Amino acid sequence: MNNILDDVIDLKKEIIDSEEYNNYNKYLNKIESNEEINSIVNKIKELQKKVVLYESNHIYNDIDDEINTLFEKLKEYEDYNMYIKYSKKLNELLSKVQNNFQNYFNSLMS
């Protein structure tokens, strides 16, 4: 059992040391400190809440248009685009790790 725990600790270190993780954190920090990006993201969140509230009344088309416009505005920020890029890469890496774990544990049960 200790071998598995050691392997998990090693894997965690490898993930934390990975280029994907480091770039993800770099751009996460940049967008978190960018007031313009945060303002747009907060506005999108507010509008998405309105969509949920208005969904039953089908009065959300204008709000959807505004959300899409704001997402397009976000794409004008290089830091945001890089954050999205590295977020996807990190998620792909974590998904592979998850699949490997699943395959490993499935093999133990066979």
C-alpha positions as CSV (number, residue, x, y, z in Angstrom):
1,M,0.0,0.0,0.0
2,N,2.9,2.3,0.7
3,N,4.1,1.9,-2.9
4,I,0.8,3.2,-4.2
5,L,0.9,6.1,-1.8
6,D,4.4,6.9,-2.9
7,D,3.4,6.7,-6.5
8,V,0.5,9.1,-5.9
9,I,2.8,11.5,-4.2
10,D,5.3,11.3,-7.0
11,L,2.5,11.8,-9.5
12,K,1.3,14.9,-7.7
13,K,4.8,16.3,-7.8
14,E,5.1,15.6,-11.5
15,I,1.8,17.3,-12.2
16,I,2.8,20.3,-10.1
17,D,6.1,20.5,-11.8
18,S,4.6,20.1,-15.3
19,E,4.6,22.8,-17.9
20,E,0.8,22.6,-18.2
21,Y,0.3,23.2,-14.5
22,N,2.8,26.0,-14.3
23,N,1.5,27.8,-17.4
24,Y,-2.1,27.4,-16.2
25,N,-1.2,29.0,-12.8
26,K,0.8,31.7,-14.5
27,Y,-2.2,32.8,-16.6
28,L,-4.7,32.2,-13.8
29,N,-2.8,34.7,-11.7
30,K,-2.6,37.1,-14.6
31,I,-6.3,37.1,-15.3
32,E,-7.2,37.1,-11.6
33,S,-5.2,40.3,-11.2
34,N,-6.7,41.9,-14.3
35,E,-9.7,44.1,-13.3
36,E,-11.0,44.4,-16.8
37,I,-11.2,40.7,-17.3
38,N,-12.7,40.2,-13.9
39,S,-15.3,42.8,-14.6
40,I,-16.3,41.0,-17.8
41,V,-16.4,37.6,-16.1
42,N,-18.5,38.9,-13.2
43,K,-20.9,40.5,-15.7
44,I,-21.2,37.2,-17.6
45,K,-21.9,35.4,-14.3
46,E,-24.6,37.9,-13.4
47,L,-26.2,37.5,-16.8
48,Q,-26.1,33.7,-16.6
49,K,-27.9,33.9,-13.3
50,K,-30.6,36.0,-15.0
51,V,-30.9,33.4,-17.8
52,V,-31.5,30.7,-15.2
53,L,-34.2,32.9,-13.6
54,Y,-35.9,33.9,-16.9
55,E,-35.5,30.5,-18.6
56,S,-39.0,29.4,-17.6
57,N,-40.4,32.6,-19.2
58,H,-38.3,32.3,-22.4
59,I,-37.1,35.9,-22.0
60,Y,-33.4,35.3,-22.2
61,N,-32.5,35.7,-25.9
62,D,-31.2,39.3,-25.4
63,I,-29.2,38.2,-22.4
64,D,-27.7,35.3,-24.4
65,D,-26.6,37.8,-27.0
66,E,-25.0,40.0,-24.4
67,I,-23.2,37.0,-22.9
68,N,-21.9,36.0,-26.3
69,T,-20.7,39.6,-26.9
70,L,-18.9,39.6,-23.5
71,F,-17.2,36.3,-24.3
72,E,-16.0,37.8,-27.6
73,K,-14.6,40.7,-25.7
74,L,-12.8,38.3,-23.3
75,K,-11.1,36.7,-26.4
76,E,-9.5,40.1,-27.1
77,Y,-7.2,39.5,-24.0
78,E,-4.1,37.4,-24.7
79,D,-3.9,36.4,-21.0
80,Y,-7.4,35.1,-21.1
81,N,-6.7,33.1,-24.3
82,M,-3.6,31.6,-22.8
83,Y,-5.4,30.8,-19.6
84,I,-8.1,28.9,-21.6
85,K,-5.4,27.1,-23.7
86,Y,-3.5,25.9,-20.6
87,S,-6.6,25.1,-18.7
88,K,-7.5,22.7,-21.5
89,K,-4.0,21.2,-21.6
90,L,-4.1,20.7,-17.8
91,N,-7.5,19.1,-18.0
92,E,-6.3,16.8,-20.7
93,L,-3.3,15.8,-18.5
94,L,-5.6,15.2,-15.5
95,S,-8.0,13.2,-17.6
96,K,-5.2,10.9,-18.8
97,V,-4.1,10.4,-15.2
98,Q,-7.6,9.6,-14.2
99,N,-8.0,7.1,-17.0
100,N,-4.7,5.5,-16.0
101,F,-5.9,5.1,-12.4
102,Q,-9.2,3.7,-13.5
103,N,-7.4,1.2,-15.8
104,Y,-5.1,0.2,-13.0
105,F,-7.8,-0.3,-10.4
106,N,-9.9,-2.2,-13.0
107,S,-7.0,-4.5,-13.6
108,L,-6.7,-5.2,-9.9
109,M,-10.4,-6.3,-9.8
110,S,-10.1,-8.6,-12.8
